[in-house]
Amino acid sequence: MKWLGCLGICAALALAPFGSPRADTYPSRPIRLIAPYAPGGGVDIMARLVAQYLSKAIGQSVVVENKPGAGGVTGTEVLVNSPPDGYTLILASSSPIVVAPYLLKKLSYDPAKDLAPISLIANIPAILLVKPSSPYNTIQQIIAAAKANPGKLTFSSSGVGGTAHLSAQMLKIMAGVDMLHVPYRGTGPAIAAVMGGQVTMTFADVISGLPYVKGGQLKAVAFTTPGHLAALPKLPSIASVLPGYSATVWYGVLAPAKTPKAIIAKLNKALVQAVHSPGMVKTLANEGVTPIGDSPEQFARFIKEDGARWSKIIHESGMKPE
């Protein structure tokens, strides 16, 4: 019987993946956090903030690596092709996770099968921005100008399917106007295009856009969620002119699929601790943002619901997979 027992143990060890990560010793080396956009945008800013506080919570360095391209798809591909050991994560937004499957014919990954949600960090509004010298001071003026000059007003974005792109598409649908989309390789370049006068406007999340408003480099016209924006209490919502309009920018941390559940649980605990640490709460509060920090299951449900919402906008806008 002892001999049979030893055989059973040996068989179990033989079936176990060679070099599979152990949760009890994790993490034993620095963690890589991919930011799938160029430096200077909201994803990059949030990734560096999360890395700072996650490293304290989990006891290892967290190093941010920018992997821009294809609206966040390039960086997501890097994650998907990384070992599922908890040492490569991504700070993502909606574009490569819930939008790309509807806009790209040959997406190399399936977000539902190839990614493991860990925690939603924040879900925040965006701001519609123009140059300080722009003649447009209200959303009503922009809508009127777009109706009077179809296709003449332009808006920049971080790429096709990005939050700025879809926020503008929703505006076009609900206001019944036509505006020209000019994509860039990140929120930073998209904002710079407005400042330089290459485009009329852009949508930027409050984290990346608010400093330009406070610094006087850009003018805020409206924001994308109902209610009021604590950081800019006098700024009107687009919903006050177009009832039902609502577009948000979310940030969440994900790992490759097949990452051990015990490691996902350890990362989730550390992330929740990080986002609710006094320093991070204070930093986000200065931008009018409240951190979330939910469970993997809650984040997975949120992703599914967000995908259903944006798929409707994509269908109504007539956008086709490329």
N, C-alpha and C positions, 0 to 999 in steps of 0.2 A: 504493500500500500504506500509506503514511503517512497519507493521507487517510482510508482505511478504519479504520486504527488509532485515529485521533482520534474517528471516529464511534463506535467501540466504547467508548472511554473516556467520551464524552458520554452514551451510552446507559446505561452503568453508573451514572453520576452521577445521571441522571434517575430511575433505578429506586431509588436509595438513599433512605431516609426522610429528609424534610427535617428538619434540626435533630437528627438522631439522635445520641445521646450518644457521645462518644469516650472509650475506656478510657485512652488515654495522657494525657489531661488531667483525668481523674476522680480525686478530687472537686475541683471548683473553687469550691464554695460549701458552706454548712452542710447537713447531712443531717438530715432529720426522722425520728425514731423514734417510731412510734405505740405507745402502751400502751393496749390496748383495754378497760381497766377503770379504776375510780375510784382516786384516790390512796390509798395506805396498804396496798394488798394486795401479794401476792408478785410479780405481774406488774409493777406499778409500781416496786417496790423493785429488782427485777432489771433493768428497763429503764434506770433511772437509773444503776445500777452499770455496766451494759454501755456506756451512752453515755459515761460518764466515761473508761473505758479504751479504747473504740473510737476516740474522738476523738484520743487520744494516738497510737494505732497508725496511723491513716489520715491524720492531719495536717489535720483539719477539725473544726469544732464539730459535735456531735451533740446535737440538741435534742429532748427528750422531750415529746410531746403526748398527754395523756390524752383518749381518745375512748370513754367507757364506754357501755354499752347492749347489751341483748339477748344477754347472756352472751358478750360479745366480738365479736359479729357486726357491730355498728355500726362499730367501729374497723377491722375487716377489710374492710368495704365501702369505707371511705375509702381503704385501701391499694389495693384492686383497681381503683378508679377513678382512681388517680394515674398520672402518666406513668411508663413503665418505664425510668427513666433513672438509677436508683440513689440518687436523692435523697429518696425516701420508702420507709421500711422499717417493719416491724412486729416487736415483741417479743411473740410469741404463746404461748399454751398450748394444750392439747388441745381445749378447748370449741369455739371457732369454726372449728377446722381439721379435726378428725376426728369430733367429736360432732354438730355442727350439721347435717350432711347427713342424719343419721338422725332428727333431732327437728323439723326445720323443713320444711314442705311447700313453701314458697316462698322458698328461699334464693337470694339474688340472684347468688351466685357459685358456681363449682365449684372447690373447693380443689385438685383434681388438675390442673385446666387453667388456673386463673387465678392461681396462686401459684407462686413459685420459691423452694424451700428454699435457705437459704444455710449455716446451721450450727445444730446442736443445742448449746445452751449448758449445760444441766444437766437431770438427771432425778432428782427427789428425793422422799422420802416426805412424807406429811402427818401431822399430829398431831390426835387427837381431843381437843377441848377442852371443858371445862365451867367453871362459876363456882367459885371457891375454896370457897364455902359449899355447893356441891352435895353431896348425899348419895352420889353415885356416884364411887367411887374406882378401880373396875376395869371392864374391858369385860364381865366376867361379871355384874356388878351391873346394868349398863345393859341387857344382853340379858334378864336375869331381869325387870327392871321393864317392859321393852317387851312381854314375853310376858304379864305379869300385867295390863297396861293397854294393850291394842292401840289404836294411834292417839293415845295421850295424850302420849307423849314427842315432842318437836319438835326439828328440826335446821334450822339456817340454811345458806344457801349464797350464792355470788356470782351465782346465776341458774340456770335450768333447763339441765342439761347440763354445768354446771361441774364441776370436779374434786371439790369438796365434795359436790355433789349425787350424783354417780356413786359416790363412795366410800361414801356412806351407803346408796345403792341396793344396792351389793354386800354391805354389811353386812346389810341387810334380807333379801336373798335367801339368803345363806349361813347366817344365824342363824334364819331363818324367823320374822321379827318384822315388825310394822307400826309405822312412825313417820311423823309428819306433816312434810312439807317446807315450809319458809317461805323463799322466795327473796328476795334483796336485790340491789342494784345494784353489788355489789363485795364483795371479801373483807373490806375494812375495815368496812363497815356490818354484814356478817354476824357478824364478831367482836364488834362493839359490841352487837349484839342479845343475845349470850350474856352479856356483861358486865353488861348492863342487866336481865337476867332475862326478856327477852321470849321466848327460846327455851331449850331444855334444853342443846343442844350444837351444835358445828360441827366440821368438818374444815378445817384450814388448813395450808398447806405450812410446812415448818420455817422458811423465811425470814421469812414474815409472822407465824407463830404463836409462835415461840420467844421473841422479846422479851417477850411478855405472860406467858409461863411464868416466865422469869427475873425479871421484875419483880413477880411475885406477883399480877397482875391476873386470871390464868386458871390453871386446873389441867389438866395433861396426864394423860390416862387411858391412852392407847395410841398406837402409830404404825402406819402402813399398809403397811410392807414387812417381809418376813421378816428374821431376823437381829437385829442390835442397832443402835441409833441412837447414834452417837458423841457427839452433842451432849447427849443425855440417856441415859447408859449404863444407868441402872436402870429405864428405862421399858420395859414389855413390848410386844411386837408383837401386833396383832390375830391374826396367823397362829398365835401360840402357843395361842390358844383356838379359832380357826377355821382349821385347816390349809388352805393353798392361797390364803388371802386375800392379795391384793397390789394396791395402788393407788398410783400415783405421779403427781407433778405435773412436767410438763416445760416447759422454756422454750426457745424457738428463735427465730431471726431469719429472716424471709422477705421477699421483694421481689415486686413485681407480675410476672406472667408476661411473657415477651418482653423482660425486662431483658437486655441483652447478656451473653453468657457471660463475656466478658473482665472486665466490671464485677463480675459475681457472683464470679469467681475472685479479684479484688482485694479484695472485701469479705470473702470467706471467709478469705483469708490474714490480713487485719487482725483479724477476729474471733477466729481461733485464737490469734493473738499476744496479743490483749486478754485473753481468758479465762485464758490461762496466764501472764499477767504477775504478778510477785510480789505486788503490791498486791491484785489481785483474788483470787488464790489464797488469800491470808491472810484477806481479808474473808469469803470463802465458807467457809473452814475453820472460822472462829469459829462458823458456823451448822451445822457438820457436813456441808457440801456440797463435793463434788469436781467441778470444772468438766470439761466434755467437749470441745467444740470439734472437731467432725468435719467431713467433707466434705459438699458438697451432695447427692451420691449416697447417702451413708450416712444423712443426715438424711431424705431422701425415703423410703428403705426403712423407717426407724424409724416415720415417720408412717403408712405403709401398714399396718405390723404393729400399731400402737397402735389404728388405726381398726378393725381386725378384732377386737381384744380387747374394745373398748368396745361395738361393735355387738352382740356376744353378750350383754353385761350389759343393754343397753337392751332387747333382744328378750326376755330372760328376766324382766325386771322388768315387762313389759307396757306400757312407756311408748310412746305413740303420737305420730307427728308432728303438730304443731299449725300 
